[in-house]
């Protein structure tokens, strides 16, 4: 008798799952091992990222959306592209509204009466650490290239990074 594992997961805050979702990774692994099909409740909630959908399609795991079982590869790509575009438009509108509020003198951010639980703080630290490690991995070959070219001090490496137009860790233009 076949194993009928069920994996329940909630989408991220933006309403979509991502490659970093542990439940999705676990479900994909189980599907690959058992030759099973991944069943998704709502296709529009799977992701709002065309590259992720493409990678999922190439992962050798069949998947089907309960809300749209007749969807084929083309339909799924088109829907993902539209969802990705829609998410970007929402983000742009939100940024513009926040900038307008800030220009009117509205105070944004800051203490909202809740400092966060220990789990929230730990999750935030993990996210920051993951982002920092990713950034370091992106920079490593560039810095190695700079060192190979003869720059050995931190100052000379920073100068070369500035000349190459690579932004500083916090987004600034100067290292």
N, C-alpha and C positions, 0 to 999 in steps of 0.2 A: 504494500500500500504506500502511495506517495505521501511525502511529508507536505502538509499544507500550512506552512509557516505564515503568520500574519505579522506585519510590521506596521505599526501606527506611528505616524509622525506628524508634527505640525510644521507648517512653513515658517520661514524666517519672518522677521518683522516687515519685510517688504512684500510678503504674500507669496513668496516662491521658495522652492527648495534650492539647494546649491550642492556643488560637488563636495563641499565640506560637511554635509549632513551625515552624521554617523548612522542614523537609521536607514537612510537611502543607500549608503555604502554597504551596510549589512544585508539589506534586501537584494541588492544587485549581486552580491557575492553568493547568496543562497540561490538566486535564480540561475547564475552561471553553473554552480555546482550541480544543481538538480535538473538543469535544462528546462526550467519553468518560465512562465510568462509573468511579467510584473504587471499587476493590475493597479491602476491609478484611479482614484475617485473622480477627480476633476482635472482635465487636461490643462486648463488655463492656470492652475495652481502648481503644476509640476515645475515650471520655470518661466522666467521672462528673459531668457538669455539664449540666443540662437546657437552660440558656440557650445553651450552645455547640452542642448537638445541634440546637436550634431554628434557630440561625443557619446551621448547616451545611445544614439542610433548605431554608432560604430562599436559599441561595447559588446555586441553579440548577445544582447538580452532583448528578447521580444517584450514589448509592452503594449498595453491597451488601456484606453481611458473609458471608464464606465459611462461617462456622460457623452462620449462621442466615439463609439466603437468602430464606426466606419472610417475613421480618420486614417489617411495613408501618409507616407513620408512627406510628400509635397504639402499636404494640408497642414501637417504638424509644423513644418518649417515656416510656412506662411503665418500661421497663428503665433508662433514664437517670435517671429520678426515684428509682427504688429504689437504684441504684448511688450516686447523690449522697447519699441518706439514709444508706446503709450507710457511706460514707466519713466522713460527719459523726459517726456513732456511734463509729466506730473512733477518730477524732480525739478525741472527748470522753472515751472510755475511756483513751486514751493520756495525755491531759492530767491526768485524775484519778489515774492510776497514778503519774505523775511527781510530782504534788503530794503524794501520800501518801508516796512515797519521800523527798521533800525534808523532809516533816514528821517522818519517822523519823530524820532527820539524814544521809541519804545525800547525798553531794556529787555534784551533777549538772554536766555540761558540763566545760569546761576542756580542758587539754592531754591528748590521748589517745595520745601517742607519735608523732604524724604531723602535720607542719605544713602539708601540702598542697603540691601542685605549683604551679608558676607558672601553669599553665593553670587550675587550680582557683581560685587567687586572682583571676585575671583574670575568670573566670566569675562569681565572687562580687561583684566590683566592678561588672561590667555589670548584674547583677541589682539591686544596691543603687541604681545610677544610674537604672535604668529605673523602679524604685519611687519614687525621689525626683522624677523628672520627671513621673510620673503624679500624684503628690500635689500638685506645683506646679501642674499643669494644672487639678486639681480646685479648688485654692484661689484661682487667679487671678481668676475672676469675683467671688468673695466679697470678696477684698481690694480689687478695683476698686470694688465697691459701697461698701465702708467708706470708701475715699478720696473717692468722690463725695459721701458724706455729710459730709465735712469733716475726717476724721482723716488727718493727713499725717505725723505722727511714727511711728516704729516702736513706741514705747510706747503710743500711742493705738490703733494698729492691733491690737497684741497684746491690749490691754484689751478691745477690741470682739470679737476672736476668742474670748477667754475668756468674755465675756458671752453669746456665741452658742453656747457649749458645744462649740466645735470643738477637738479634742485637738491638743496640740503634736506636732511631728514624731516624737518618740520615744514617743508614747502618753500623755504626762503631761496633767494637766488644766490646767496653767498655762503660758502662753507666756512 
